[in-house]
Amino acid sequence: MNGRFPKNENEIIIGKHIITNGGVDLKIGDKIKLNIGERKTKDDYDLKRK
């Protein structure tokens, strides 16, 4: 385990599985941009949070 817990609303925790299973190349201190919006399956099924 590396890093620390977030100190403000502009920081997040990224699980190690995102890097190993997702093939994402992130390092501590990297900045990322997240697109927030609707989530749907390929056949247009809505994946809203309940």
C-alpha positions as CSV (number, residue, x, y, z in Angstrom):
1,M,0.0,0.0,0.0
2,N,1.3,3.4,-1.0
3,G,0.1,6.9,-0.5
4,R,-2.4,8.4,2.0
5,F,-6.1,9.0,2.5
6,P,-7.6,11.9,0.6
7,K,-7.2,15.2,2.4
8,N,-9.9,17.2,0.4
9,E,-12.7,16.8,-2.1
10,N,-10.3,17.0,-5.1
11,E,-8.5,13.8,-4.1
12,I,-9.6,10.1,-4.5
13,I,-8.4,6.7,-3.7
14,I,-7.6,4.4,-6.6
15,G,-7.6,0.7,-5.8
16,K,-4.6,-1.4,-6.9
17,H,-7.0,-3.6,-9.0
18,I,-7.7,-0.6,-11.3
19,I,-4.1,-0.6,-12.3
20,T,-3.6,-4.4,-12.4
21,N,-6.9,-5.5,-13.8
22,G,-7.9,-2.3,-15.7
23,G,-4.5,-1.8,-17.3
24,V,-4.5,1.9,-16.2
25,D,-1.1,3.5,-15.7
26,L,-1.6,5.8,-12.7
27,K,0.9,7.0,-10.1
28,I,0.6,8.8,-6.9
29,G,0.1,12.5,-7.6
30,D,-1.3,12.0,-11.2
31,K,-4.2,14.2,-12.1
32,I,-7.2,12.5,-13.8
33,K,-10.4,13.8,-15.4
34,L,-13.6,11.9,-14.8
35,N,-16.7,12.1,-17.0
36,I,-19.7,12.0,-14.8
37,G,-23.1,11.2,-16.4
38,E,-25.5,8.4,-17.1
39,R,-24.4,4.8,-17.1
40,K,-26.0,2.4,-19.6
41,T,-25.3,-1.0,-20.9
42,K,-24.6,-1.6,-24.6
43,D,-28.3,-2.5,-25.1
44,D,-29.3,0.9,-23.5
45,Y,-30.4,-0.5,-20.1
46,D,-30.1,2.3,-17.5
47,L,-27.7,1.6,-14.6
48,K,-28.9,4.2,-12.2
49,R,-27.8,4.0,-8.5
50,K,-30.6,3.0,-6.2
